[in-house]
Amino acid sequence: MVPTLKNSLQLLLFVLLFISSCDKDEGVNVDLETVSVKIDSPYNSKTLPPNNPIEFVGKVQIEDPNNYSSLTAVWESDIDGILFESGIDSDGITKFTSKSLSQDIHRIRLYIYNLENDAIYDEAIVYNAIWLYEITNNSNSSKIHWSKNKDDDFEAYELYRSYSKYDLDNRKGTLIYTTTDQKDTTYIDTEAILGNKHYYRAFIKRKMNSPSYVGSNKDSIIPGNFIKLDYPLYKVIKDPVKNYAYGIVNVESIYEQNQTGYGLVFINTDEKIVEKRILNNIRFTDLDIDPSGQYLYLCSRSNLIHKVNLNSQDLDRTYNLTSTAHKIEVGSNRLYTHITPPTSGSTEFRIYDLHNQTNIPYDDDIEQPFNTLSFRHGDFELGENGTLYHGGSNSSGSTLSKISTENDIFSLTKEWNSNNYQRPEIILNHNKLYWNHLLIDTEINKLGEFNDNGEDINIQTVSPNGLLALGWRRLFKTEDQSIIKEIPVHYDIATFLENDYLLLIKNENPISNENNSILFFYDF
């Protein structure tokens, strides 16, 4: 058969289509200058948890999306070699997941090859060497645990703590622990201030190789066993029998107000909750429990005394005094009060007969006319046989006074000048007086002082057995006034709940006249 022009044209078209089809099957060699690649995951300097699945994701951008099939992605580690090889999907993505990355520092590269085996790449340094696990709160401490490192160049672990997570980037926090034992991967932090947020980061210190330090991820915790209240507490006392404490809602300064009210709260120390708050409109200044343990008495710098039933947690009744009272002590059928003092000056004590509900007329043994036994501000305690111990304040020569009330007559038994400006706090415990930093017996003989490196430490609470005393975070042995430990809590008020159990209260004033508090339950 003789070819015709028509047949020749058909043959030429068939050949061209065949060639085109072959080119399409083989793909187009992409000019890599028109391609970009970026590792999205893991990002550069990423710290990874060893032995956990790791997602690798890369993004490729190209001028013609139809040519993604002409490219090949190869993931490679300088430690483990080729990790994964694949094509690129229609969205320009290459990804895979692996949990076999060795525990080391890796330089990860994502290579993109064209048909002529030319390549471009992006890289990221990832740290798969050490991981800080979730920190756990052990009531008054924090447990920090990290993964064991297998680096042959290992020299030591270093653990850092900081209030700022950014300080940990270059080890600017506080170094709290160092160990050269590669198996030692746990630390219990008992010194971090409770109630504050702390950040932690572990580092591997290496002997020779670069980088010389390899950091873990960061984790944070707010340690402590505490609750928060939206009002301040001014004074708290422990129930002598039940697992309760009772607190006055108030601020320290008489010139400041609290917009969230006042009153009395009942704190269940077992459940660590405030069960009830009563008398919210009354600004109490002192409280005491009667010898029976059934009733609580409160004063408020006024003539009115409130009596609260501790079983029902309600107001039982009120008493009217002939004089105002800012401090009180309750004895057997007797209520002892210190008259509210002026800004500068001294005032007398008074006695109220609780059985007969009468004000006992004031009487003392001073013979000089127009003179009475008066005492400057301060605080007082009730001892045996109605003996009062008053520690003065608001004076550079504060005095400690022992006062007899035998037959309801006030008599100054002994007085001692401290030659010091004392705070209005005094504690009577096991026949010893704790008057700020001074330790004194009930015959007003000085026994010792509490201090730390020459600084006087005011005692705020004493254990029920009288063996321990706490002042400004220092826990002392009362026998020799030596420091046992430092309590990791910033607080304003403290009371022993048991011999090894403290209630610590921190008052805060974030907004003017709107105060709150944090209650820490600390055992040791």
Secondary structure as UniProt FT lines:
FT   HELIX           5..26
FT   HELIX           32..34
FT   STRAND          36..41
FT   TURN            44..45
FT   STRAND          46..47
FT   TURN            50..51
FT   STRAND          54..61
FT   HELIX           65..70
FT   STRAND          72..77
FT   TURN            78..80
FT   STRAND          81..87
FT   TURN            90..91
FT   STRAND          93..98
FT   STRAND          105..113
FT   TURN            115..116
FT   STRAND          119..127
FT   STRAND          136..137
FT   STRAND          142..146
FT   TURN            152..153
FT   STRAND          154..162
FT   HELIX           165..170
FT   STRAND          174..179
FT   TURN            182..183
FT   STRAND          186..189
FT   TURN            194..195
FT   STRAND          198..206
FT   STRAND          213..221
FT   STRAND          226..229
FT   STRAND          233..238
FT   STRAND          244..249
FT   TURN            254..255
FT   TURN            259..260
FT   STRAND          264..268
FT   TURN            269..272
FT   STRAND          273..278
FT   TURN            280..281
FT   STRAND          286..289
FT   TURN            291..292
FT   STRAND          295..299
FT   STRAND          302..309
FT   TURN            310..313
FT   STRAND          314..330
FT   STRAND          334..339
FT   STRAND          346..347
FT   STRAND          349..353
FT   TURN            354..357
FT   STRAND          358..360
FT   TURN            369..370
FT   STRAND          375..376
FT   STRAND          379..382
FT   HELIX           384..386
FT   STRAND          388..391
FT   TURN            396..397
FT   STRAND          399..404
FT   HELIX           406..408
FT   STRAND          410..417
FT   STRAND          426..429
FT   TURN            430..431
FT   STRAND          432..435
FT   TURN            436..437
FT   STRAND          438..441
FT   TURN            442..443
FT   STRAND          446..449
FT   STRAND          451..452
FT   TURN            453..454
FT   STRAND          455..456
FT   STRAND          461..462
FT   TURN            464..465
FT   STRAND          468..471
FT   TURN            472..473
FT   STRAND          474..477
FT   TURN            478..481
FT   STRAND          482..486
FT   STRAND          493..498
FT   TURN            499..500
FT   STRAND          501..511
FT   TURN            512..513
FT   STRAND          514..523
//
